[in-house]
Amino acid sequence: MSNKKVIETYINGFNKSDHAQILSCLTDDVVWHMPGLFYKTGKAEFDKEIENDAFEGRPVVTIIRLVEEGNIVVAEGSVICKIKNGGILNAMFCDVFHFDNGKIKQLTGYLMPEK
């Protein structure tokens, strides 16, 4: 499977809240870094963040663009989800995925709320 296809599988997993599908795309020692928000290492920590306690229901994640060079894929897209305290997160994201042997080894994500 190409790295872009792995990202499509990964994003589709978030849209279905399918933890197994998401985790199947990751190395065991995966790093997920969202500057200013969190830094997680390993599948167990990653799994806890898939359905973050601040949100409810399933997100709607849409890929706008995927750019691949070597072992890196950059995904640009949007995410909409319901916040538990009563609001909606409507944001754009840019995620940088580093691959190792066809799996996501590192993800650095940048998120910007839409106004």
C-alpha positions as CSV (number, residue, x, y, z in Angstrom):
1,M,0.0,0.0,0.0
2,S,1.4,3.5,-0.9
3,N,2.0,6.0,1.9
4,K,-0.9,8.1,0.6
5,K,-3.2,5.1,0.8
6,V,-2.1,4.5,4.4
7,I,-3.1,8.2,5.2
8,E,-6.5,7.7,3.6
9,T,-7.1,4.5,5.6
10,Y,-5.9,6.3,8.8
11,I,-8.3,9.3,8.2
12,N,-11.2,7.0,7.3
13,G,-10.6,5.3,10.6
14,F,-11.1,8.6,12.5
15,N,-14.3,9.2,10.5
16,K,-15.6,5.8,11.7
17,S,-14.0,6.0,15.2
18,D,-12.3,2.7,14.3
19,H,-9.4,2.4,16.7
20,A,-8.1,-0.9,15.2
21,Q,-8.0,0.6,11.7
22,I,-6.2,3.7,12.9
23,L,-3.7,1.8,15.0
24,S,-3.0,-0.6,12.2
25,C,-1.4,2.3,10.3
26,L,1.1,3.1,13.1
27,T,4.5,1.8,14.2
28,D,4.6,0.6,17.8
29,D,6.8,3.5,18.8
30,V,4.7,6.2,17.0
31,V,5.1,9.8,18.1
32,W,2.2,12.2,17.8
33,H,3.1,15.9,18.4
34,M,0.7,18.8,18.2
35,P,2.8,21.8,19.1
36,G,1.3,23.7,22.0
37,L,-1.2,21.0,22.8
38,F,0.5,17.6,23.4
39,Y,3.3,15.1,22.7
40,K,2.3,11.4,22.8
41,T,4.5,8.4,22.3
42,G,3.5,4.8,21.6
43,K,0.3,3.2,20.4
44,A,-1.3,3.1,23.9
45,E,-1.0,6.9,24.3
46,F,-2.1,7.5,20.7
47,D,-5.2,5.3,21.2
48,K,-6.3,7.4,24.2
49,E,-6.2,10.6,22.1
50,I,-8.3,9.1,19.2
51,E,-11.6,9.9,21.1
52,N,-10.4,12.8,23.2
53,D,-12.6,13.5,26.3
54,A,-13.2,17.1,25.2
55,F,-15.2,15.9,22.2
56,E,-18.3,13.8,21.6
57,G,-19.4,11.7,18.6
58,R,-17.4,11.1,15.5
59,P,-15.5,13.8,13.7
60,V,-15.9,14.6,10.1
61,V,-12.3,14.7,8.7
62,T,-11.9,15.7,5.0
63,I,-8.6,15.5,3.1
64,I,-8.1,18.4,0.8
65,R,-4.6,17.6,-0.4
66,L,-1.9,14.9,0.1
67,V,1.7,15.6,-1.0
68,E,4.3,12.9,-0.8
69,E,8.0,13.1,-1.0
70,G,10.2,10.2,0.0
71,N,9.0,8.9,3.4
72,I,7.0,12.0,4.2
73,V,3.3,12.7,3.4
74,V,1.8,16.1,4.2
75,A,-2.0,16.1,4.5
76,E,-4.1,19.3,4.4
77,G,-7.7,19.1,5.4
78,S,-10.6,20.1,7.6
79,V,-12.2,18.6,10.7
80,I,-15.5,19.3,12.3
81,C,-16.6,17.8,15.6
82,K,-18.9,18.5,18.5
83,I,-17.3,19.8,21.7
84,K,-18.8,18.3,25.0
85,N,-19.2,21.8,26.6
86,G,-21.5,22.7,23.7
87,G,-19.8,24.1,20.7
88,I,-18.4,22.9,17.4
89,L,-14.8,22.6,16.5
90,N,-14.5,23.7,12.8
91,A,-10.8,23.7,11.9
92,M,-8.3,23.3,9.2
93,F,-5.3,21.1,9.7
94,C,-1.9,20.4,8.2
95,D,-0.4,17.1,9.3
96,V,3.2,15.9,8.5
97,F,3.5,12.1,8.5
98,H,6.9,10.4,8.6
99,F,6.9,6.8,7.5
100,D,8.9,3.7,8.4
101,N,8.3,0.5,6.4
102,G,4.9,1.6,5.3
103,K,3.6,2.7,8.7
104,I,3.3,6.1,10.3
105,K,6.2,6.6,12.7
106,Q,5.7,10.2,13.5
107,L,2.9,12.7,13.1
108,T,3.3,16.4,13.7
109,G,-0.1,18.1,13.4
110,Y,-1.0,21.8,13.1
111,L,-4.6,22.9,13.8
112,M,-6.2,26.3,13.1
113,P,-9.9,27.0,14.0
114,E,-12.0,28.4,11.2
115,K,-13.8,31.6,12.0
